Amino acid sequence: MNPSNKVVECVPNFSEGRDPAKIKQITDAIESVAGIRLLSVEMGADTNRTVVTFIGSPEVVGEAAFQGILKAAQVLDMSKHKGAHPRIGATDVCPFVPVEGVTIRDCAEIAQRVGERVGRELQIPVFLYEGAATRPERRNLANVRRGEYEGLERKLRDPEWKPDFGPSRFNAKSGATVIGAREFLIAYNITLNSNDKQLATEIAFELREKGRVARTGNIAPFYFKGKKLSYAEGSFPCGTCGFIGKAYDETRGHCEATHGYDLDRLLRDNELEPPRVVGKNVYKPGIFSDCKAIGWYVDEFKRAQISINLTNYKVTPPHLVTEEVRRLANERGLVVTGSEVVGLIPYQALLDAGRYYLQKQGKPVGVPAGDILRTAVFSLGLNDVAPFDVAAKVIGLPVVAEQALVRKTVYDFTDEVSRDTPAPGGGSIAALAGSLGAALTSMVANLTYGKEGTESRDGALAAIAERAQLLKDQLIRAVDDDTNAFNAFMEARRLPQTTSEEKAIRQTRMQEGLKIAIDVPWRTAEWSFEAMKLAREVAAIGNPNSMTDAAVGVQAAFVGVRGGIWNVVINLKDISDQEYVKEMKERCSALIERAKALLEESGKYIDQRLFEMLNRPKKV
């Protein structure tokens, strides 16, 4: 995606997971809006629920959401709906999620516009939640959904639950809709080797932020078998340890000071109103913040699952939750067979998971991103209940255009360079050379890492490999960037020049385009010099048998520096901004001198070590 674009994701959940024809009508309505890209449609028969994911600009994504809600109201009938997942309406929940160039506030404004329209035109009660919530108690989706569809008629009679939009009148066919703005939510299910829903729920309650009723006595390994704790006059137990306060405030202070959690908030999340808690259950918090979880049985898999919503994966990532579930399952004689992502997962979340598992295995993470993602998929067991397609399931995955030069075979790319066209030319070849130099550097670091006797160097080797991979990827993209670098300049040349004003605008845009064209080879030179330094470093601490690979890396990366600078200088002649020209000439001169010195020193170092190895007495 272009960083300058504004992209919003919308993930409506529809209360129908068994009739593909009805869902097709809904997704057709969504896709009827120009500019919308449908990313996934995931139906669940047991939950009787479908999660639809689409993206678009802020201008069109709200319209597509409304059309989906409208069609769902026409084709679905909540009075006949049964399913395992909590729900409140035909379009149960419709969140807007910032992806690029937008904020939560922007998404909240979209949610408000769509909510107002749904309430007014469709006469469906609408509640706003999370980033769009108008009241604190409505931020949490579970609070809004509590009572579900069956309790909705009664809920709407309560003045405290007057909808944000639409009538306070029960709509038997469509129910109500919850619309909001939130950060990226990962819907993540972990599967157990059991068909017992209660065992899945037992673990889910340990995980979720709102925790569970505190118990005592026979709580190991199955906590739910213990005796419930409750508050009484003069006796206010802590749900986490054996402390008992004589007053509520004493226990609240203990929980904050000793365990670091807000007891008031915990109890409110569980529908209590502190300090009026005498006679009520004591609660203990769950392990993870930003985590919601329930247990259910999925007949399709003949197994129980822990269904988890991670509302901020940067705080609570899926791999840490998975490892905790494995620990808790093992304590209870259970086995985690794998997991599944419902909808999409951010690229960074899966990348972080792969790095986590590679590090646990004692492996460096400075390897191609595809290898890291594959490690994550295997380690999390994402192929357990259904095939996991990285290209389809990962949002934000770096994509190389089909027509990109770097997608060609080496043979075809070389042929393309040899033709009588100006591009690809020296700038693209310089970037490719720099990328190969970085790749060789990473290779040597990875070959050396973790071997016997390298313990003192492993930290440095891992850092070199990781940085070299980043440089490799940046430089490989520069192969095509260099070929496309003159686009802005060429577009400026095509501007009209009839009047003096048009000529001035054209000249200004052409100069701006030339500076953009210069920026690409300059970055190639800078990145390639960094690759040279890493190659020289790994030549000294890497496996001696791979020393020549590192040496070639230095030489290849130098081509990237030299070629990049030559392409900068040749374009400076057409720049009218003399201050800019002077500055760039000085920067180029300084960089090439440093690169030449490093190249010469590296060559001498490698030659000396090679001759030392050659002259070393051979063992008989």
Secondary structure as GFF3:
##gff-version 3
##sequence-region A 1 620
A	DSSP	beta_strand	7	10	.	.	.	ID=ss1
A	DSSP	beta_strand	13	14	.	.	.	ID=ss2
A	DSSP	alpha_helix	20	31	.	.	.	ID=ss3
A	DSSP	beta_strand	37	44	.	.	.	ID=ss4
A	DSSP	beta_strand	49	56	.	.	.	ID=ss5
A	DSSP	alpha_helix	58	75	.	.	.	ID=ss6
A	DSSP	three_ten_helix	78	80	.	.	.	ID=ss7
A	DSSP	beta_strand	91	100	.	.	.	ID=ss8
A	DSSP	alpha_helix	104	122	.	.	.	ID=ss9
A	DSSP	beta_strand	126	130	.	.	.	ID=ss10
A	DSSP	three_ten_helix	136	138	.	.	.	ID=ss11
A	DSSP	alpha_helix	141	145	.	.	.	ID=ss12
A	DSSP	three_ten_helix	149	151	.	.	.	ID=ss13
A	DSSP	alpha_helix	152	156	.	.	.	ID=ss14
A	DSSP	three_ten_helix	159	161	.	.	.	ID=ss15
A	DSSP	beta_strand	177	181	.	.	.	ID=ss16
A	DSSP	beta_strand	186	192	.	.	.	ID=ss17
A	DSSP	alpha_helix	197	207	.	.	.	ID=ss18
A	DSSP	beta_strand	212	213	.	.	.	ID=ss19
A	DSSP	beta_strand	215	216	.	.	.	ID=ss20
A	DSSP	three_ten_helix	223	225	.	.	.	ID=ss21
A	DSSP	beta_strand	227	228	.	.	.	ID=ss22
A	DSSP	beta_strand	236	237	.	.	.	ID=ss23
A	DSSP	beta_strand	244	245	.	.	.	ID=ss24
A	DSSP	alpha_helix	248	254	.	.	.	ID=ss25
A	DSSP	pi_helix	255	259	.	.	.	ID=ss26
A	DSSP	alpha_helix	263	269	.	.	.	ID=ss27
A	DSSP	beta_strand	283	284	.	.	.	ID=ss28
A	DSSP	beta_strand	291	298	.	.	.	ID=ss29
A	DSSP	beta_strand	303	310	.	.	.	ID=ss30
A	DSSP	alpha_helix	318	331	.	.	.	ID=ss31
A	DSSP	beta_strand	336	342	.	.	.	ID=ss32
A	DSSP	beta_strand	345	346	.	.	.	ID=ss33
A	DSSP	alpha_helix	347	360	.	.	.	ID=ss34
A	DSSP	alpha_helix	369	380	.	.	.	ID=ss35
A	DSSP	alpha_helix	390	393	.	.	.	ID=ss36
A	DSSP	beta_strand	394	395	.	.	.	ID=ss37
A	DSSP	three_ten_helix	405	407	.	.	.	ID=ss38
A	DSSP	alpha_helix	410	418	.	.	.	ID=ss39
A	DSSP	alpha_helix	426	448	.	.	.	ID=ss40
A	DSSP	alpha_helix	458	484	.	.	.	ID=ss41
A	DSSP	alpha_helix	487	493	.	.	.	ID=ss42
A	DSSP	alpha_helix	500	541	.	.	.	ID=ss43
A	DSSP	three_ten_helix	544	546	.	.	.	ID=ss44
A	DSSP	alpha_helix	547	572	.	.	.	ID=ss45
A	DSSP	alpha_helix	578	615	.	.	.	ID=ss46
###
